[in-house]
């Protein structure tokens, strides 16, 4: 009887262990299924993102909008939303609209920036560079000519910036198409990427600050002198106030002594009576 009880207890223990193992395995399977579902959602989101990016990059108009957006984002980060420094979608007196115009100090002339994104020609280069290098250069020269003809005139600075929103394309031009830089300089057009544009913007901002600092130097010096006068006046008044406080302290001490004498006399008179 005792042996049978032990067998029953042992059997129950084994059942509990098996049940726990089964529950653990079931949980592992459920976790795997959950992770797979999450992975499928992530993959679907990534696929949707890539599809949207592909739609942007293969559509000329949307690609242009992306270039303008990137230009605006860079300028807003380094210049702030400051219309006195730059204006997006600036209309020139000749009716042409530049993606951006920099307002320079001491002149009404602006520095125009226009974004160009030759993505299709660049992608063709990745397939067959020998075949598509010449069309790529021709397309870039056309963009340079457009910027020179539209955004360099009597109402602008004698040069303009052509913004290439892709660092990869800009680096390819530097490495394989250095003659394009020579052509652009002849047309008084500077090719810039997101990185080099930031350097250009920082230089312009520094020059603008230096100009305003220099042009307002007399006013700054005058304000400094006024501040010095105010500081000297404050020191003089502080000294006077200190002397007044010392005089008041002396007088208060004298009044206190007189009050004590008067109090002593009155006390003595009261005692005599």
Secondary structure, DSSP 8 states (H G I E B T S, - for coil): -HHHHHHHHHHHHHHHHHHHHHHHHHHHHHHHHHHHHHHHHHHHHHHHHHHHHHHHHH-HHHHHHHHHHHHHHHHHHHH-S-TTTEEEEEE-TTS-EEEEEEE-TT-S-EEEEEEE--HHHHHHHHH-HHHHHHHHHHHHHHHHHHHHHHH-STTB-S-EEEEE--HHHHHHHHHH-HHHHHHHHHTTEEEE-HHHHHHHHHHHHHHHHHHHHHHTHHHHHHHHHHHHHHHHHHHHHHHHHHHHHHHHHHHHHHHHHHHHHHHHHHHHHHHH-
